[in-house]
């Protein structure tokens, strides 16, 4: 019986809101999302395509970085998709290993970004939980659950997630980092930029 009620609620939710909605009012869906997200805990992403956070070994095996320059003055790297429509910005914090990437940001590339020397063979940037540009807000919510914070402004929606309880987080202990954050920006109900990783300590 509970399963039937859940399916009925979720199907009506999906029917009422879709990718073609010009803007999604989160206040209208708070109760529905709370019901659909019961038992769903935020699972942080740690990779985009084959590029990983704080994992030097996955960098060594990646052809993209064979021509990259890693020196003490490099704090940011940019990689374009093969059609140069999307850009991945990678942050390297002072004091970390040269190839330890602490933060990723993906957005649509502007013209002034298209001169970067690093080009991926991939057509899109996508995380291990299938987060990618252009996806619907409601789709992300079904993957990530209820955000810690959210903002609305006309046709814009911003969702923010964080993990900051080091003592009770095996994830933070594994990376030995005090906090993890993720932010997703939607325009007209479509994801236009997202970022995640460990804030600069």
N, C-alpha and C positions, 0 to 999 in steps of 0.2 A: 504493500500500500504506500509506504514511504517513497519507494522508488518511482511509482506511478505519479505521485504528487510532484516529486522533483523534476521528472521529465516534462510534466505538464507545465510547470512554472518556467523551466528553462526554455521550452519551445515557444512559449508566449513571449518571453523576454527576447529571444532571437528574432521572432517575427516582428516585434515592435521596434527594434533598433538594428540597423544594418549598416554596411559600409557606405551606403549612399545617403545616410542621414547627414545634413549639413553641419550639425553640431549636436553633441550628446550632452544633455543636462544631467550631471552626476547626481544632483539632488533627487531627480525622478527615479533613479535606479538604486539608491542606497539600500533599501530593504531587499530588493531582488538580488543584488550582488552579495549581500550578507548571507542570504539563504543559499545561493549557488556556490559560495566560497567557504562554506563550513567544512572544516577539516583540510582546507587548502592553505599550506604554509608557503611563504615566500622562499623560493629557491634561487639563490643568486647565480647569475651567469659569470663565467670565468674565461670565456673564449669567444673569439669572432673568427669564423672559418677555422684555420689551423693555428691561429695566433693566440697565445695564452697569457693570462696575468701571472706575473712573478714566476715564470717558468722558463729558464734559460734553455733547457734542452729542446723545447719545441721550437725555439727560434733557430737553433743550430741546424735543424732539419728543414727549414723553410727557405725555398729558393729566392723568395722576395728580398731577403736580407743579405744575400751574398754580395751585392754591390753597395750595401748601405754603409755609411760611415758612423762608427760608434766611438765617440771620444768624450772627454769629460765635459765638453761644452754643449753637447747635444741634450736638450731637455724635451724635445718634441719631434715626432716624425709623422709624415703624412703619406698615406697610401691610397691610390685611386683604383677603382674597379677598371676593368679593361676598356669599358666604354667612356670612362672618365666622368660618369654621372654621379657617383657616390664617393665620399672621402672618409677614410678612417684616420682619426688623429690619435696618436699614441703619446702618452706622457711618461717621461722617465724622470724620477725625482732625484735631486742632489743627494749624494751619499749612498745611492743604491748601486748595484752592479750595472755595468754599461748596457746590458741587454735584459734587464729586469723591467718589464712594462707594468706600470701600476694603475693606469687609467686609460680607458678607451672612449672615444666619442665618434659616432657615425652621423653623417648628415648628407644632404645633397650638395654636390660640389658647386662652388661658385667659379666664375671664369678665372679669378685671380689665384685659384688653387690648382688649376689644371696644368701647371708647369712643373709639378713635382716629378722627381726622377724615379720614384718607386711606383710601379704599376703591377697590380695583381692580375692573375689570369681569371679570377672569379668575376662573375657578372653582377653579384650582389654581395653585401656583407650581412652575415646572419649569425646569430648566437647559437649555442647548443640547445637552447629551449625554443628555437625558431622565431626569435624576435628579429624583425627586419623592417626597413623603411616601407611606408605605404600600408602597413597593416592597420586594422580597425582598433579603436580604443577598447571596445567590448571584447575583442579577441585577446588583447593583452591582459585584460582583467581576468579572463578565464584561465590564463597561464600563470599570472603572477599573484592574483588575489587582490585584496583591498590594500591600497597604498597607505603609508604612514601619513602623508600629506598630499593635498591636491589643491589646485588653483584653477579657476575659470575666469576667462576674460573674452567676451564676445565669442569668436569662433575658435578660441584657443583653450586647450586643456593641458595641464601639466600634472603628472603623477610622480611622486617621489617615494622611494623605498630606502630603508637603511637597516643595517645590523650593527648594533653598538654595545651589546652586552657581552663583553669579552669573557667574563667569568663563566657564562653559561652557553657560549657559542663554540662548538667544535670547529666550525668553519673559520672563525677569526683566529683561534688557537693554531690551526693548521698553517695559516699564513703568517702568524705572529704579527697581526695588524690590529689596531684598536677599533677600526670602524670600516664598514663597507657601505657604499651609497650607489643608488641607481636612479636615474631621472629620465622620463619619457615625455616628449613634447608632441602634442597633437594639434593639427590645424584642420578644421573642417572634418574632424573625426578620423584623420589619417596621420600616422606617425611620420613626422618630418625630421626629427633628430632624437637620438638617445645616447646616453652615456652611463658608464658604470665602472666601478673600481674602488681603489682605496684612496681616500683624501690624503693630500700632502701633509704628513705629520708635522 
